[in-house]
């Protein structure tokens, strides 16, 4: 994958840059892939159900309404995402089991950590436009992340 800075230079206005505010927790610091989205609130049942499917190099983008009161992903879901071939997870919410997530060979970005587990009621929506970090992200777009930041484009970024 090309660095996000180089992609921004090459593609100019075709690339949207998420505002700072997410931190890397996974064992892989750079990744890119097509986007699948979820919108949830303090409930990770849809996150688990999605990560149980083949990732095929996709990036799961989860709009958790920015809540850091409970974690949407922990060590077991990080391992599940890795096993099922997801390239990365980007969460506008919290994670837990940070030491375990750091051993997963997958990119994982989130706002913060929280030791509290989330609900599992199954509420939320899949494959809908989500917005955070000053950017609207639509299913099927491409996302790339590295130490310089996270970018989104309708063009392939890998």
C-alpha positions as CSV (number, residue, x, y, z in Angstrom):
1,X,0.0,0.0,0.0
2,X,1.2,3.5,-0.8
3,X,1.5,5.9,2.2
4,X,-1.6,8.0,2.8
5,X,0.5,11.2,2.3
6,X,1.5,10.0,-1.2
7,X,-2.1,9.0,-2.0
8,X,-3.3,12.5,-0.9
9,X,-0.6,14.1,-3.2
10,X,-1.6,11.9,-6.1
11,X,-5.4,12.1,-5.8
12,X,-5.9,15.6,-4.4
13,X,-9.6,16.4,-3.8
14,X,-10.6,12.8,-4.6
15,X,-9.4,11.9,-1.1
16,X,-11.2,12.9,2.1
17,X,-9.1,12.9,5.3
18,X,-10.6,12.0,8.7
19,X,-9.9,14.5,11.3
20,X,-7.5,13.3,14.0
21,X,-9.1,11.6,17.0
22,X,-8.6,7.9,16.4
23,X,-5.7,5.8,17.7
24,X,-4.2,2.6,16.4
25,X,-4.7,-0.5,18.6
26,X,-4.1,-3.4,16.2
27,X,-0.9,-5.2,15.4
28,X,-0.9,-3.8,11.8
29,X,-0.3,-0.1,11.5
30,X,-1.2,0.4,7.8
31,X,-4.0,-1.2,5.7
32,X,-6.4,-0.4,2.9
33,X,-9.6,-2.0,1.5
34,X,-13.2,-1.5,0.4
35,X,-15.5,-0.3,3.1
36,X,-18.4,-2.1,4.8
37,X,-20.3,0.0,7.4
38,X,-22.3,-0.4,10.6
39,X,-24.2,2.1,12.7
40,X,-24.6,1.0,16.3
41,X,-24.8,2.4,19.8
42,X,-23.2,0.6,22.7
43,X,-24.2,-2.7,21.1
44,X,-21.8,-5.0,19.4
45,X,-24.0,-7.9,18.2
46,X,-23.9,-6.6,14.6
47,X,-20.2,-6.1,14.8
48,X,-19.7,-9.7,15.8
49,X,-22.2,-11.0,13.2
50,X,-20.3,-9.0,10.5
51,X,-16.9,-10.1,11.6
52,X,-18.1,-13.8,11.5
53,X,-18.4,-13.4,7.7
54,X,-15.4,-13.5,5.2
55,X,-13.8,-10.1,5.2
56,X,-12.0,-10.6,1.8
57,X,-9.7,-7.7,2.6
58,X,-12.4,-5.2,3.5
59,X,-12.4,-2.6,6.2
60,X,-15.3,-2.6,8.7
61,X,-16.2,1.0,9.6
62,X,-18.4,1.3,12.7
63,X,-20.1,4.5,13.7
64,X,-20.6,3.9,17.4
65,X,-21.9,7.4,17.9
66,X,-18.5,8.2,19.5
67,X,-19.5,6.5,22.8
68,X,-16.6,5.4,25.0
69,X,-18.8,4.1,27.8
70,X,-18.5,0.5,26.5
71,X,-16.2,-1.3,24.0
72,X,-17.5,-2.4,20.6
73,X,-14.5,-4.7,19.9
74,X,-12.3,-6.7,22.3
75,X,-9.6,-9.3,21.9
76,X,-11.9,-12.1,20.8
77,X,-13.4,-10.0,18.0
78,X,-10.0,-8.8,16.9
79,X,-8.9,-12.4,16.5
80,X,-12.1,-13.2,14.7
81,X,-11.6,-10.3,12.3
82,X,-8.0,-11.5,11.6
83,X,-9.1,-15.1,11.1
84,X,-11.8,-14.1,8.7
85,X,-9.6,-11.9,6.5
86,X,-10.7,-8.4,7.4
87,X,-8.0,-5.8,6.5
88,X,-9.0,-3.4,9.3
89,X,-11.5,-2.0,11.7
90,X,-12.2,1.7,12.2
91,X,-14.5,2.5,15.1
92,X,-16.0,5.7,16.1
93,X,-16.2,4.2,19.6
94,X,-14.2,2.3,22.1
95,X,-12.3,-1.0,22.2
96,X,-11.0,-3.1,25.1
97,X,-8.3,-5.8,25.7
98,X,-5.8,-3.4,24.1
99,X,-2.9,-5.7,24.8
100,X,-4.6,-8.6,23.0
101,X,-5.6,-6.3,20.1
102,X,-2.0,-5.3,19.6
103,X,-1.1,-9.0,18.9
104,X,-3.8,-9.2,16.1
105,X,-2.5,-9.1,12.6
106,X,-5.1,-6.5,11.6
107,X,-5.4,-2.8,11.7
108,X,-7.7,-1.5,14.4
109,X,-8.4,2.2,15.0
110,X,-10.7,3.6,17.7
111,X,-11.4,6.6,19.8
112,X,-10.3,5.1,23.1
113,X,-10.4,2.1,25.4
114,X,-13.1,1.1,27.9
115,X,-13.1,-2.0,30.1
116,X,-16.9,-2.3,30.0
117,X,-18.5,-4.7,27.5
118,X,-21.3,-3.5,25.3
119,X,-24.9,-4.7,25.0
120,X,-25.7,-7.5,22.6
121,X,-29.3,-6.7,21.6
122,X,-28.6,-6.6,17.9
123,X,-29.8,-3.1,17.2
124,X,-28.2,-0.9,14.5
125,X,-27.9,-0.8,10.7
126,X,-25.5,-2.3,8.2
127,X,-24.3,-0.9,4.8
128,X,-25.6,2.6,5.4
129,X,-23.6,5.9,5.0
130,X,-21.9,6.9,8.3
131,X,-20.3,10.1,9.3
132,X,-17.5,11.0,11.8
133,X,-14.2,12.7,11.8
134,X,-15.7,15.3,9.4
135,X,-16.2,12.7,6.7
136,X,-19.2,10.8,5.3
137,X,-18.3,7.2,4.5
138,X,-20.4,5.2,2.1
139,X,-20.3,1.4,1.8
140,X,-18.1,0.3,-1.2
141,X,-15.8,3.3,-1.0
142,X,-12.1,2.7,-0.2
143,X,-10.3,3.5,3.1
144,X,-6.6,3.5,3.8
145,X,-4.9,4.1,7.1
146,X,-1.3,4.5,8.3
147,X,0.7,6.5,10.8
148,X,-0.2,9.7,9.0
149,X,-3.9,9.3,9.2
150,X,-7.0,7.8,7.6
151,X,-8.3,8.6,4.2
152,X,-11.4,7.7,2.1
153,X,-12.1,7.8,-1.6
154,X,-14.4,6.4,-4.2
155,X,-11.2,5.3,-6.0
156,X,-9.3,2.2,-5.2
157,X,-6.6,3.0,-2.7
158,X,-4.7,-0.3,-2.5
